[in-house]
Amino acid sequence: MKLIEQLKKNGKIYKKEKNEVWIVIPYKKINDSIKEVLDSGINRISSISGYDNGKEIEVIYHFVNEGFLINIKVPVSKQFNEIQTITDMFPAAFLLEKELSEMLGIKIIGHPKPGKLFLPENFKGKPPLRK
C-alpha cells in the first residue's frame, strides 16, 4: 500500500500484520501524516484512543479502509500536553477528541467546541485516565 510507504517517511512501523499496521509518528509530523491518510482516499476514522504510559501520553488514531486497519501512534509529552485537532480533515473526530481531552487532559488545539463530554463542566481534579 502506497500510503504505508509515505507514512514510513514520517515515522516507524513497529507492528505489521496481514490486515493491520501500527506506526509511531513524532508529534511534529502528525498533521502531515493525517493529511496523507486523507489524501490517499481514506475518509473514515474509526476511533482515537489514548494511554498514559507514565512517561508520556500515547495518542492513537485508528483508520479503516476496506478491512485494512491503520493505527498511527503519537507520543505527547505530559509537559507540552497538547495536540492539533484533525476535525478539519475528519469531522467524525469531533467527539473522539473531546473524549480524549476530557479523559486524559490533553488540550486539543483548534477544536471547534472544546469542553466536557461526560464529566460535569465544573469537574476539578486529575483526568480520569491519567496515572
DRENMAR-60554 format. One line per field, with one value per atom (N, C-alpha, C): residue number from 1; x, y, z. Coordinates in steps of 0.02 Angstrom, whole numbers, plus 50000, padded with zeros to 5 digits. Atoms other than C-alpha are relative to their C-alpha. Layout:
# DRENMAR-60554
k <- c(NUM_...)
c1 <- c(X_...)
c2 <- c(Y_...)
c3 <- c(Z_...)
//
This chain:
# DRENMAR-60554
k <- c(1_1_1_2_2_2_3_3_3_4_4_4_5_5_5_6_6_6_7_7_7_8_8_8_9_9_9_10_10_10_11_11_11_12_12_12_13_13_13_14_14_14_15_15_15_16_16_16_17_17_17_18_18_18_19_19_19_20_20_20_21_21_21_22_22_22_23_23_23_24_24_24_25_25_25_26_26_26_27_27_27_28_28_28_29_29_29_30_30_30_31_31_31_32_32_32_33_33_33_34_34_34_35_35_35_36_36_36_37_37_37_38_38_38_39_39_39_40_40_40_41_41_41_42_42_42_43_43_43_44_44_44_45_45_45_46_46_46_47_47_47_48_48_48_49_49_49_50_50_50_51_51_51_52_52_52_53_53_53_54_54_54_55_55_55_56_56_56_57_57_57_58_58_58_59_59_59_60_60_60_61_61_61_62_62_62_63_63_63_64_64_64_65_65_65_66_66_66_67_67_67_68_68_68_69_69_69_70_70_70_71_71_71_72_72_72_73_73_73_74_74_74_75_75_75_76_76_76_77_77_77_78_78_78_79_79_79_80_80_80_81_81_81_82_82_82_83_83_83_84_84_84_85_85_85_86_86_86_87_87_87_88_88_88_89_89_89_90_90_90_91_91_91_92_92_92_93_93_93_94_94_94_95_95_95_96_96_96_97_97_97_98_98_98_99_99_99_100_100_100_101_101_101_102_102_102_103_103_103_104_104_104_105_105_105_106_106_106_107_107_107_108_108_108_109_109_109_110_110_110_111_111_111_112_112_112_113_113_113_114_114_114_115_115_115_116_116_116_117_117_117_118_118_118_119_119_119_120_120_120_121_121_121_122_122_122_123_123_123_124_124_124_125_125_125_126_126_126_127_127_127_128_128_128_129_129_129_130_130_130_131_131_131)
c1 <- c(50042_50000_50045_49960_50073_50000_50006_50010_50050_49955_50112_50072_49932_50271_50008_49997_50229_50006_49999_50196_50067_49934_50360_50052_49953_50449_49994_50012_50372_50014_49995_50388_50029_49972_50422_49945_50047_50318_50027_49977_50327_49959_50038_50196_49962_50034_50129_49972_50033_50005_49963_50033_49901_49955_50049_49763_50008_49992_49839_50073_49933_49987_49998_49992_50047_50063_49945_50156_50005_49990_50232_50028_49983_50245_50018_49985_50333_49946_50051_50219_50002_49993_50287_49978_50018_50240_49927_50066_50063_49952_50048_49963_50016_49982_50061_49980_50017_50034_49925_50073_49847_49975_50019_49834_50016_49983_49923_49948_50053_49793_49939_50058_49653_50012_49984_49739_50004_49996_49759_49931_50068_49570_49966_50030_49541_49963_50039_49399_49961_50035_49347_50048_49963_49422_49953_50044_49355_50004_49993_49424_50064_49938_49552_50005_49992_49621_50063_49942_49749_50018_49975_49855_50055_49947_49958_50048_49952_50113_50046_49960_50183_50049_49950_50312_49968_50033_50201_49931_50066_50028_50009_49999_50013_49930_50063_49876_50002_50001_49824_49938_50053_49722_49990_50016_49633_49958_50034_49582_49984_50020_49490_49990_50009_49499_49993_50014_49418_50028_49979_49454_50073_49931_49632_50002_49995_49673_50067_49939_49799_49996_49998_49847_50062_49945_49953_50005_49989_50026_50046_49963_50089_50016_49983_50185_49993_50011_50132_50030_49968_50240_49949_50045_50150_50012_49987_50235_49969_50028_50183_49924_50070_50013_49948_50049_49928_50012_49997_49890_49951_50045_49811_49938_50061_49633_50007_50003_49601_49928_50071_49416_49992_50005_49451_50009_49990_49507_49951_50044_49400_49948_50051_49240_49977_50021_49198_50045_49954_49346_49974_50027_49241_49990_50014_49177_50059_49942_49330_50053_49952_49443_49975_50027_49326_50010_49990_49334_50074_49928_49524_50022_49983_49539_49975_50031_49421_50032_49977_49487_50076_49928_49674_50029_49978_49683_50043_49961_49761_49960_50033_49721_50000_50007_49655_49998_49993_49716_49957_50041_49589_49935_50064_49444_49943_50054_49283_49956_50042_49193_50028_49971_49305_49952_50042_49225_49989_50012_49164_49951_50044_49078_49962_50030_49046_49999_49994_49104_49964_50033_49015_50049_49959_49078_50042_49963_49133_50047_49956_49236_50070_49932_49401_50038_49959_49544_50035_49960_49653_49954_50041_49583_49997_50011_49512_50050_49956_49635_50075_49930_49794_50028_49966_49919_50024)
c2 <- c(49941_50000_50062_49940_50165_50045_49958_50257_49979_50025_50146_50023_49978_50189_50075_49928_50375_50012_49990_50361_49978_50022_50267_50056_49944_50425_50047_49957_50517_49966_50036_50381_49930_50068_50198_49949_50055_50041_49957_50043_49941_49936_50062_49809_49997_50007_49741_49929_50064_49601_50000_50007_49541_50060_49948_49672_50061_49948_49794_50024_49973_49910_50052_49953_50011_50041_49954_50163_50052_49945_50283_50059_49938_50461_50053_49946_50605_50054_49948_50744_50051_49947_50870_49978_50026_50756_49977_50031_50708_50031_49970_50834_49983_50020_50796_49927_50071_50610_49989_50007_50628_50026_49975_50732_49948_50053_50592_49944_50050_50470_50023_49972_50582_50003_49993_50616_49932_50067_50428_49971_50023_50412_49969_50026_50351_50058_49945_50457_49978_50025_50355_49989_50011_50370_49959_50042_50232_50018_49984_50291_50040_49971_50393_49975_50023_50314_50032_49973_50367_49959_50039_50292_50039_49969_50366_49944_50053_50256_50018_49978_50351_50054_49952_50447_50053_49956_50521_49972_50023_50509_49975_50027_50397_50010_49989_50459_49957_50046_50330_50014_49989_50369_49934_50064_50217_50013_49991_50218_49932_50062_50084_50015_49994_50060_49931_50064_49910_49941_50054_49797_50004_49991_49861_50054_49952_49950_50035_49960_50090_50036_49972_50140_50045_49952_50296_50024_49981_50323_50061_49939_50493_50010_49985_50516_50074_49930_50677_50010_49985_50749_50025_49976_50775_50073_49929_50944_50042_49964_51000_49992_50017_50913_50029_49977_50968_49968_50027_50908_50038_49965_50988_49959_50034_50946_49973_50024_50842_50004_49995_50887_50035_49968_50995_49948_50053_50836_49942_50055_50708_50026_49973_50787_49952_50049_50624_49999_49997_50659_50047_49950_50793_49972_50029_50684_49960_50041_50571_50045_49954_50720_50029_49976_50786_49948_50053_50618_49995_50003_50612_50057_49942_50786_49993_50006_50752_49944_50058_50581_50001_49999_50613_50070_49932_50801_50032_49970_50838_50057_49944_51008_49988_50009_50993_50069_49934_51148_50005_49988_51216_49961_50037_51104_50050_49951_51189_50013_49990_51165_49961_50035_51117_50000_50004_51066_49928_50067_50918_49961_50045_50769_49956_50046_50651_50030_49974_50740_50067_49935_50891_50057_49943_51059_50027_49974_51106_49948_50053_50945_50027_49980_50979_49936_50057_50859_49970_50034_50741_49965_50036_50675_49926_50069_50500_49948_50051_50405_50018_49981_50493_49960_50035_50398_50050)
c3 <- c(50000_50000_50000_50009_49943_50062_49940_50098_50054_49948_50214_49985_50018_50118_50014_49985_50133_50075_49927_50320_50030_49975_50346_49995_50006_50288_50060_49942_50438_50066_49936_50569_49990_50000_50602_50012_49990_50582_50057_49947_50742_50006_50001_50707_49934_50063_50544_49996_50008_50517_49933_50065_50370_49983_50013_50385_50046_49950_50508_50002_49992_50529_50057_49946_50680_49986_50016_50650_50056_49952_50776_49961_50036_50712_50052_49954_50801_49999_49992_50863_49943_50050_50737_49930_50066_50590_49996_49999_50641_49950_50046_50541_49928_50068_50383_49988_50007_50414_49994_50004_50444_49932_50067_50284_49947_50047_50190_50001_49995_50256_49960_50035_50192_49925_50071_50026_49964_50030_49998_49985_50013_49991_50061_49939_50168_50033_49971_50237_50061_49940_50389_50057_49938_50562_50044_49959_50673_50074_49929_50840_50011_49974_50934_50072_49932_51090_50030_49966_51218_50060_49944_51353_50035_49959_51494_50020_49984_51499_50058_49943_51648_49981_50024_51546_49954_50048_51410_49984_50022_51334_49928_50068_51181_49971_50035_51065_49937_50057_50935_49957_50050_50779_49963_50032_50707_49938_50064_50523_49970_50033_50424_49926_50072_50236_49971_50032_50152_50041_49957_50301_50023_49979_50325_50054_49944_50490_49999_49994_50501_50067_49933_50678_50005_49995_50700_50072_49930_50873_50002_49991_50926_50074_49930_51089_50014_49981_51176_50069_49937_51313_50051_49947_51479_50014_49989_51492_49944_50057_51318_49999_49986_51337_49953_50048_51178_49932_50067_51003_49957_50047_50849_49985_50021_50804_49929_50069_50649_49974_50020_50639_49932_50066_50485_49944_50049_50394_50009_49982_50484_50050_49955_50554_50054_49951_50644_50062_49943_50759_50055_49954_50846_50071_49934_50989_50026_49980_50991_50033_49970_51026_50066_49937_51160_50055_49950_51249_50018_49987_51231_50046_49959_51304_50071_49934_51447_50043_49962_51498_50014_49991_51475_50012_49985_51499_49946_50054_51330_49969_50032_51257_49925_50072_51079_49968_50030_50988_49937_50059_50864_49999_49999_50918_49995_50011_50860_50061_49941_51026_50060_49943_51172_50059_49941_51334_50019_49974_51432_49957_50036_51355_50050_49952_51502_50071_49932_51660_50006_49991_51735_49981_50020_51671_50058_49942_51848_50031_49974_51870_50011_49983_51957_50018_49982_51982_49941_50051_51885_49949_50050_51720_50017_49977_51750_49974_50027_51638_50006_49989_51695_50059_49945_51803_50050)
//
